[in-house]
């Protein structure tokens, strides 16, 4: 608890520039915490001494966009041209919200955060493209401003909300039917607040059907040595 | 005045991932405002309708790290694999400092900002490496905190200072002998404040001796349609 967790994407070098471009052009859903050099598996920065081939709790292996394998070690699959991207994960800002007494409903309800595919296109990055996918947290009206301020401090973990208040304006017809995760209760006096979601790059990635890519298994993120608070900008 | 100016680096695709990595790993000296796709010369984002082959006021053409040509148009030199990077330039934050009555000495004295090579290494990005180069502005002691706050709002144009107060700690022996630019007067009651400088990526670039690269000519930056204030994070 308290340490930065990261989503992991491992790709052959030939896809790496395009993916880097996609992330840079869509920093809210795809905040890049760190990138390793081609072939580099020992981490010398935010989790010094870690080995990306063994130190993610669980890996998903995709071939041509299809999940083919889930494993706890990718040493056998490692290629000299693999490039590893670490992307920020909203766990960091949820920690900050909770510490300032802003409720995080799906945690209260013991559920996965509700996620929705919006009508907002991401900017293309070479072969990578797709819609912005968002998470929703119902926030008491009197705490919305504070929730914006708190999450804006963390641009490397999705940052400030992408939308506040009118799901239909971003193409969400029914809050009770999320595309991923589970619906949560929006109470009276609360407004739905939407943040960019880390599933966005995952969807763009699988859509592009690279012959191989490896990610963390959902819920099994890479844990760094960096404290959440070290990511705050102000 | 008031619009974001950008440093420009144009490189063949084979160098682009490494340069992107170098910039990402050294965000203070190399803040990436925008990257165009390989071969893309029409800008569809922060200067919509501009053509990178003709709309930089003046270009420097380097071959194997040596300046070979200065021209006002690179249409004849354009290659389908060219990738263009736009990097933030400190003009934006100097505008913000001046607006809040923080003096910018080299502007007062009508000089180029003094620049110094430090003993702080940048993080490597593939073939790109080198020391951090900084600019120095003398700031009245009672305004140093405010200068940090103001420039911290602009992470895309070098952001907050990298060092305050002790030039010798970062390998600068003599403030009156800058490595580039011109020395400026540090008055009594002022402290030297150092910010990361856009010459850092330029030096790393030329050091790597790519067979071709094209940059803006110093003082002839690309002018975007984005207002300086649009870059502020808070």
Interface residues (C-beta under 8 A of the other chain):
Chain A: X13 X16 X17 X20 X21 X24 X25 X32 X35 X37 X38 X45 X83 X123 X124 X125 X126 X152 X155 X233 X234
Chain B: X13 X16 X17 X20 X21 X24 X25 X32 X35 X37 X38 X45 X83 X123 X124 X125 X126 X152 X155 X233 X234
